[in-house]
Amino acid sequence: MENTTVEVFRIQIVAIAVSVGMMLLVFELIRRKKLREKYSLIWFAAGIVMIVLSIWRDLLDRIAFLLGVGYAPALLFMVALGFGAVLMIHFSVVISELSEKNKTLTQEIALLKQELKKIKHS
């Protein structure tokens, strides 16, 4: 019984340390202008949720019970994976939009080059 309590405490400490470290890394990337603020919101939300669930053990136990998760700390990893999935979807949307904009810009440049050639030859 005592080993389980120590194990859960370690998982809480690791989850809090990883969450705080992740938030500090994101903050530093924003400060160095390597990450835009609008892309950092999901990271900060993930960090805050992980810290709250790590510190507020009763809430974690209740949510785990409601979701049918037998081992409450495993819910922390499920939440982290869920945020990872949300991030991947978000970045897929952003990449798709950028790809479409890139295609449109390429087509516009090709049309402008063609018009410029016509003007030079006439």
N, C-alpha and C positions, 0 to 999 in steps of 0.2 A: 504494500500500500504506500509506504513512504517513498519507494523508488519511483512510483508513478507521479507522485506530487513533485519530486525533484525534476523528473523528466518534463512535466508540464511547465514548470517554472523555467527550465532551460529554453523550451520552445518559445515561451513568452518573451524571454530576454532576447533570443535570436531574432524573433519577429519584430520586436521594437527596434533593435539595433539595425536590422536590414532596412526597415521602413524609414528611420531617421537618416540613415546613410543615403538611401535613394533620394529622399527629399533634399538633402544637402547637395548631392550631385546635380540634381535638376536645377536647384537654385544657382549653383556655380556655373552651369552651362548657360543659364539665362544671363547671368552677370557678364559672362565672356562673350555674349551675343552669338553663341553657337546653337542655341535653341530658342525658338520664338515662344512668347508667352502663351499664345493660343494653343500650342501643342503641349504645354506643360500642365495644363489644368487637370487632365486625366491622371497624370503622374502624382500630382499633389492630392487629388481626391483618393487615389489608391493608397497613398501613404497615410493620409488621415484616417481612412477607414481601418487600415491594418493596425495603426497605433491604438485607435479606440477599442477595436476588438481584442487586441492583445492586453490592454490594461483592464478593460471592463470584462472580467472573466464571467460574471453571471449572464451578461448579454450574450456572450459567445456560447455559453452552455444552453441558454434558452433557444437561440437560433438553431443551434445544432440539433436540439431535441425536436424543434418544429420541422426541420428538414430531414430528420431521421438519420442524422450522422451520429454514429455510435461513439466516436472519439472526437471530442470537441476541438482540440488543436488542429485536427485534420481540416476543419472548416476554414482555418486561416489560409491553408494552402489552396483550398478550393476557391476562396475569395481572390487570392493572388492570381490564380490561373484565370479566373473570370475577368479580372482587370486586364490580364495579358491578352485575352481574346478580344476584349473591347478595344484595346490599343491596336491590335492587328487589323481589326475591321476599320477603325478610324484611319489608320495609315493607308490601307487599301483604297479607301475613298479619296484621300488626299492625292495619292499617286495616280489614281484614275483621272481625277480632275486635271492634274498637271500634265498627264499624257495627252489628254484631249486638247488642252491649251497649246501644248507644244506642236501638235499636229496642225492645228489651225494657224499658228504663227508660221510654220514652215510653208504651208500652202499660200499664205498671204505674201511671204517673201518671194516665193517662186513667181507669183502673179506680178509683183512689183518689178522683178528682174526682167520678166518678159516685156512689160510695158516700157521699161527703160531701154531695152534693146531696140524696140520699135522706134522709140523717139530718136535714138542715136542713128539709126539707119535712114530715117526720113529727113 
